[in-house]
Amino acid sequence: MATAIDIAHVVYEAPDLDVMERFLTDFGLTRVARTGDTLYMRGAGSQHYLHVTRLAEQPRFVGAAFEMASRADLEELAVLPGSSPVTECTAPGGGWMVRTTMADGFAIDAIWGREAAPAQPLRAPNALNDRTSKPRVNASTRVRREPCEAIRLGHFVLHVSSHDESVRWMCERFGLLHSDYFASGEGGPVYGTFLRFNRGETLVDHHSLLVLQSDAVGVHHCSFEVNDLDAVMGAHDYLVSQGYQLDCGVGRHLMGSQIFDYWKDPFGFRVEHYTDGDVVDASFRPGVFTGTAGETTQWGMEPPPEFFQ
């Protein structure tokens, strides 16, 4: 089975690249390249880019890409129904790719051989003095209200027309594992599945993809990891000062435990800063959540009703 090992990037379309670049810069990404019709934005990590925007008349989520373990994975995917041949990547970092297409039309690219980019310098995470551990001695914490560095793309969430079919498609092609489920009552049908990469004993994020049954097919959000809680809060206040639309935050999730902060970009797409998420290995076993939408937040701002639509 082909094995995906990381998220590479997400792809959107929008009618104004200048507006998108300004927002993403304030959100903590950096322009790495721009052509007449495509904008590539990177984080502070070693991937050449994390967010792609193509110029188009109407805003649209196009799809995403996974990094694969080997060239052989691409060859295996290329012979499956709905896949392209192996082709050379022309985007920053190069490499090779296969395009696969989900039943709902999302383009999910498999990439291998893309060069690593030099990581950007980051401050060390701020030390926290809790009840039992006091690592910060003779020193104070000073936080600036400014854009925080988005380090990496942590996950994205898809609304699909067939949950079971979409989850099966993802797992069969990319070797993903189930982490947790949303279900309608005890013993009720599962309508949401958190998926993670299978890297054996190597720790991975609790989820890199969430698939949700929905009448409105599309993306719910994409999410970027940041340095620490101070980065989330300093960026939150900065984005407020710039007049951007807060969607939901700050709070802590139940599934995955992330401290979250959601915003709307100028074209209505949700983007998230997060920190302090759960990490697991291949031995982790899924649980089932059957509570209400409001119970998915442990503390903080309760999501508005439209957040779950």
Steps between C-alpha positions, in 0.01 A plus 500: 500500500622851420595692815447871556733646764406869522275774362666697224259788431143615434377668181232769462373731227420869554435808284769722658849371583605832658220480756574135577873565537441790740277287723729196498799720582314642799403143592866398516592359159768634265494532122747263338395549138235668290421480131232688309234254614636304801612595851717267711527568875732316739532450873807502719564127458689316228226473236525732203136604525186412695224709343436553128251749354415496130338798332137431405173688477336317790650388834531122523685231692685287244669234709812404690818295472675232706872427517564132421762263636650391167493525122350151501194644677442730204528210256246304704254790510537577130335173394190548717172628350480879493876553528732685263834362380813594698599849389775744593403785737568849368416680827770614749702206629436279198453128550251260343126466542184305425162673503211302645142625503236427762138429408405853612760651266777586747845467344728312741857500372766253609850652496844345539851636460430866570812672632501624858509876550720670762297532821450854626626600847247481783515608861496224758150429640436706811551308825189466719520492879226266617428370851766231505758618246665845496741505205491880461732641770610862534329571169170643379282422199443788258259443211457722194169544320619416150472235229625165626700264285286223354739205525328220313167390357350274765170387350200578283133404525277387213122500475406212270187352347588143608695466825558124482609505136735796554666351809548167323648681196749690715611195696536271197710750306707665771519249785337732755385375840179580689552708817151586631139512385193724519183291526128566537430356845612174655525243223389756243655552158843664477488832316854625563841330508834647608786355294875498569819383333632152570868534592525208739661599830575853374268754659256680271219750555174354632351596164613649173159468337140496621231368264143609578169401342328816371239634264740783411807346337821699543776587743424590861845637587874456475716527810855620571709415804665790683767524767302510826203654681661845504532482121128418470396784729739763363389422145134501609526858629696606192238358260226674700690830464517453122124456472490138391195281568531279808312176449556317829769525765690478712410160649609140548362213295388171648604280205873549460526745793631791287481857625330661200428836343293514177481790255333565166720604211367780272326243280315323779728199557581397858863482607623395842798564726557218748748381761530221761332225298507129587761274339458123465666200341357209302387320816242769586141371485198709395232626734145608417353842585120518516449833675369833376687741274554737792666224701785476249650810666646443848546869583499831320274653241216268405474458122200670333235270350620560143845371596367143483310541172 
